[in-house]
Amino acid sequence: MNLTLVRFAPLCLAIGIGLTGCLDTRPVPLYRLDNGDPQVPDQLGAAVLVGPVTLADYLQRDAIVQRQADGSLSADPADGRWAGSLSDDVTQLLLRQLAWRLDSQRLSAAPASGGFDADIQVEVTVTRLDSGPQHPAVLEAQWRLLDEAGKQQGMRMIRLQERHDGTTAGQVQAQSLLLQRLSEELALAIQPKLAAREEAQKRAIARRRAAAQPKPESNTEARPALKPLRTDLEVYRF
C-alpha cells in the first residue's frame, strides 16, 4: 500500500497543479474607446447618416490585438479585452464626435430607422487599427460621402499614427485619439458638401417664389391710341 501511494504521488501533484491553473480567477482587464469630451449640440442641424462602419476581419474579436516587435499580431485575452463590440464602439465614437463638430443632433447610425431622411451619408472602412508595446497606434481607413440620392460626393484614404506609453491602457487611449482625429477629417469633408446643398436649396426656393409672384399688368390698353398726323390736307391761298 505504501509503495502504491509513493508511486502515484507525482501524478496527484500534477493533477493538483493542473486544477490550480484551470481555477485561475484573475480578472481580465476590460477596455472601451474614449469618446473624448464632445459637447451635445443644442440645435437639430443637418441630417447625417453615419455608416456602415466596417472593421477589418482581424479586428472583429474580443481580445485586444497586439502588434509584436517582429510585426506579427497576437490576441491574448489575458492582455486585455474589449468591453463589448469594438465595431459598435467605433461607430458611437464617430457619431458623437461628428454631432459635436457639425453642431447637429440629427445624426443616426446606419441602418437608419424609418422616417430618417439623410442630407448626407458617410461610409467608413477601417482596414487597420492596432498597436503594440513597442509599436505606435496606427489607423488606416477609407471613407465615402453620399448625397440623399446615393450619389458619391467624395472619397479619401487616410493613415494616422499616435505614440503611447507602451501599456495596454495607453494603447487604447492612443487608438481613441486616432479615431477622434478621423472624425475631425470627416467633419472637414462633410461641411462644404452641406454648405453647397444649403445654398442650392436657397436658390431653388428663390426661383419658386419668383415664379409664384403675379406679373404686373400691362398699361398699353389703358392709354389712348395715338392717331397719326394727316399729311394730305390741301392748302388754299387767297
C-alpha positions as CSV (number, residue, x, y, z in Angstrom):
1,M,0.0,0.0,0.0
2,N,2.8,2.4,0.8
3,L,4.5,1.6,-2.4
4,T,1.3,2.4,-4.3
5,L,0.9,5.8,-2.6
6,V,4.5,6.7,-3.4
7,R,4.1,5.6,-7.0
8,F,1.0,7.8,-7.6
9,A,2.2,10.8,-5.6
10,P,3.7,12.6,-8.6
11,L,0.6,12.1,-10.6
12,C,-1.6,13.5,-7.9
13,L,0.7,16.5,-7.7
14,A,0.5,17.1,-11.4
15,I,-3.3,16.9,-11.3
16,G,-3.4,19.4,-8.4
17,I,-1.2,21.8,-10.4
18,G,-3.5,21.4,-13.4
19,L,-6.6,22.2,-11.4
20,T,-5.0,25.2,-9.9
21,G,-4.3,26.6,-13.4
22,C,-7.8,25.9,-14.5
23,L,-9.2,27.6,-11.5
24,D,-7.2,30.8,-12.0
25,T,-9.7,33.6,-11.4
26,R,-7.5,36.6,-12.0
27,P,-9.7,39.3,-13.5
28,V,-9.1,40.1,-17.2
29,P,-8.9,43.9,-17.8
30,L,-11.7,45.3,-20.0
31,Y,-11.3,48.4,-22.1
32,R,-13.5,50.8,-24.1
33,L,-12.6,53.5,-26.5
34,D,-12.6,57.1,-25.2
35,N,-15.1,59.3,-26.9
36,G,-13.3,62.4,-25.7
37,D,-15.3,65.3,-24.4
38,P,-17.7,66.3,-27.2
39,Q,-20.4,68.8,-26.4
40,V,-24.0,67.9,-27.0
41,P,-25.4,70.2,-29.8
42,D,-28.4,72.3,-28.9
43,Q,-29.9,72.5,-32.4
44,L,-31.2,70.0,-34.9
45,G,-28.9,70.9,-37.8
46,A,-28.2,68.7,-40.8
47,A,-29.3,65.1,-41.0
48,V,-26.2,62.9,-41.3
49,L,-26.2,59.1,-41.6
50,V,-23.0,57.5,-40.1
51,G,-22.2,54.1,-41.5
52,P,-22.0,51.4,-42.3
53,V,-18.7,51.4,-40.3
54,T,-16.8,48.3,-41.3
55,L,-13.7,46.9,-39.5
56,A,-11.1,44.6,-40.9
57,D,-11.7,40.9,-40.1
58,Y,-8.7,40.7,-37.7
59,L,-10.3,43.3,-35.5
60,Q,-13.5,41.5,-35.1
61,R,-12.7,39.7,-31.8
62,D,-13.0,40.3,-28.1
63,A,-9.2,40.3,-27.3
64,I,-7.3,43.5,-28.0
65,V,-4.9,42.9,-30.9
66,Q,-1.2,43.5,-30.1
67,R,1.5,44.1,-32.7
68,Q,4.7,42.4,-31.6
69,A,8.3,43.5,-32.0
70,D,8.7,41.4,-35.2
71,G,5.5,42.9,-36.7
72,S,3.3,39.8,-36.1
73,L,-0.1,40.1,-34.4
74,S,-1.4,38.4,-31.3
75,A,-4.7,38.5,-29.4
76,D,-4.3,37.1,-25.9
77,P,-7.3,37.7,-23.7
78,A,-5.1,37.9,-20.7
79,D,-3.6,41.1,-22.1
80,G,-7.0,42.8,-22.2
81,R,-10.4,42.5,-23.9
82,W,-12.9,44.9,-25.3
83,A,-15.8,45.6,-23.1
84,G,-18.4,45.0,-25.8
85,S,-18.3,45.2,-29.6
86,L,-15.4,47.2,-31.0
87,S,-17.4,47.9,-34.1
88,D,-20.2,49.5,-32.1
89,D,-17.7,51.5,-30.0
90,V,-16.1,52.9,-33.2
91,T,-19.5,53.8,-34.7
92,Q,-20.6,55.6,-31.5
93,L,-17.3,57.5,-31.1
94,L,-17.6,58.8,-34.7
95,L,-21.3,59.6,-34.3
96,R,-20.8,61.6,-31.1
97,Q,-17.7,63.4,-32.4
98,L,-19.4,64.3,-35.7
99,A,-22.6,65.6,-33.9
100,W,-20.4,68.0,-31.9
101,R,-18.2,69.1,-34.8
102,L,-21.2,69.5,-37.2
103,D,-23.3,71.1,-34.5
104,S,-26.3,68.9,-35.2
105,Q,-28.4,66.4,-33.2
106,R,-29.8,64.9,-36.3
107,L,-27.2,62.1,-36.6
108,S,-28.1,58.4,-36.9
109,A,-26.0,55.2,-37.1
110,A,-26.7,53.0,-40.1
111,P,-29.1,51.4,-40.8
112,A,-31.4,54.3,-40.1
113,S,-34.8,53.8,-38.7
114,G,-37.9,54.6,-40.8
115,G,-38.5,58.3,-41.5
116,F,-34.9,59.4,-41.3
117,D,-34.0,61.2,-44.5
118,A,-30.3,61.9,-44.5
119,D,-28.9,65.0,-46.2
120,I,-25.6,63.2,-46.5
121,Q,-24.2,59.8,-45.6
122,V,-20.6,58.8,-44.7
123,E,-19.4,55.2,-45.1
124,V,-16.2,54.2,-43.2
125,T,-14.0,51.2,-43.7
126,V,-11.2,50.7,-41.2
127,T,-8.5,48.4,-42.6
128,R,-6.1,48.8,-39.7
129,L,-6.4,49.8,-36.1
130,D,-3.7,48.3,-33.8
131,S,-0.7,49.0,-31.7
132,G,1.9,47.2,-29.6
133,P,4.2,47.7,-26.6
134,Q,6.9,48.8,-29.0
135,H,4.7,49.9,-31.9
136,P,2.7,53.2,-32.1
137,A,-1.0,53.1,-32.7
138,V,-1.8,53.2,-36.4
139,L,-5.2,53.8,-38.1
140,E,-5.7,53.2,-41.8
141,A,-9.2,53.9,-43.2
142,Q,-11.2,54.9,-46.2
143,W,-14.5,56.9,-46.4
144,R,-17.1,57.8,-48.9
145,L,-19.6,60.6,-48.9
146,L,-23.1,60.0,-50.5
147,D,-25.8,62.5,-51.1
148,E,-29.5,62.0,-50.4
149,A,-29.8,60.2,-53.8
150,G,-27.0,57.8,-53.0
151,K,-24.6,59.5,-55.5
152,Q,-20.9,59.6,-54.4
153,Q,-19.8,63.1,-53.4
154,G,-16.2,62.3,-52.4
155,M,-13.9,59.7,-51.0
156,R,-10.5,59.6,-49.4
157,M,-7.9,57.1,-47.9
158,I,-6.1,58.2,-44.7
159,R,-3.3,56.9,-42.4
160,L,-2.8,58.3,-38.9
161,Q,-0.3,57.4,-36.2
162,E,-0.1,58.1,-32.5
163,R,2.5,57.4,-29.9
164,H,1.8,55.9,-26.4
165,D,3.5,54.7,-23.2
166,G,3.5,51.0,-24.1
167,T,0.8,49.9,-21.7
168,T,-2.5,48.4,-22.9
169,A,-4.4,51.4,-21.4
170,G,-2.0,53.7,-23.2
171,Q,-2.6,51.9,-26.5
172,V,-6.4,52.1,-26.2
173,Q,-6.1,55.8,-25.4
174,A,-3.9,56.3,-28.5
175,Q,-6.3,54.4,-30.7
176,S,-9.2,56.5,-29.3
177,L,-7.3,59.7,-30.2
178,L,-6.7,58.4,-33.8
179,L,-10.5,57.8,-34.2
180,Q,-11.2,61.3,-32.9
181,R,-8.8,62.7,-35.4
182,L,-10.6,60.7,-38.1
183,S,-13.9,62.3,-37.1
184,E,-12.3,65.7,-37.5
185,E,-11.2,64.8,-41.0
186,L,-14.7,63.6,-41.8
187,A,-16.3,66.8,-40.5
188,L,-14.0,68.9,-42.6
189,A,-15.0,66.9,-45.7
190,I,-18.8,67.0,-44.9
191,Q,-19.1,70.7,-44.1
192,P,-18.5,72.0,-47.6
193,K,-21.0,69.5,-49.0
194,L,-23.7,70.6,-46.6
195,A,-23.0,74.2,-47.3
196,A,-23.3,73.7,-51.0
197,R,-26.5,71.8,-50.6
198,E,-28.0,74.5,-48.4
199,E,-27.0,77.2,-51.0
200,A,-28.6,75.1,-53.8
201,Q,-31.8,74.8,-51.7
202,K,-31.9,78.6,-51.1
203,R,-31.6,79.3,-54.9
204,A,-34.4,76.8,-55.6
205,I,-36.7,78.4,-53.1
206,A,-35.9,81.9,-54.5
207,R,-36.8,80.6,-58.0
208,R,-40.1,79.1,-56.9
209,R,-41.0,82.3,-55.1
210,A,-40.2,84.4,-58.1
211,A,-42.3,82.2,-60.3
212,A,-45.2,82.3,-57.9
213,Q,-45.4,86.1,-57.8
214,P,-48.1,87.7,-60.1
215,K,-46.9,89.6,-63.1
216,P,-47.6,93.3,-63.2
217,E,-50.4,94.3,-65.6
218,S,-49.6,95.9,-68.9
219,N,-50.6,99.6,-69.2
220,T,-50.7,99.7,-73.0
221,E,-54.5,99.1,-73.1
222,A,-55.3,101.9,-70.7
223,R,-53.5,104.5,-72.8
224,P,-55.5,106.2,-75.7
225,A,-54.3,105.2,-79.1
226,L,-52.2,107.7,-80.8
227,K,-53.6,108.9,-84.2
228,P,-51.1,109.5,-87.0
229,L,-50.9,113.1,-88.3
230,R,-52.6,113.8,-91.6
231,T,-50.3,115.0,-94.3
232,D,-52.8,115.0,-97.2
233,L,-54.5,118.3,-96.4
234,E,-54.9,120.9,-99.2
235,V,-53.5,124.3,-98.6
236,Y,-55.6,127.3,-100.1
237,R,-54.1,130.7,-100.9
238,F,-56.2,133.9,-101.2
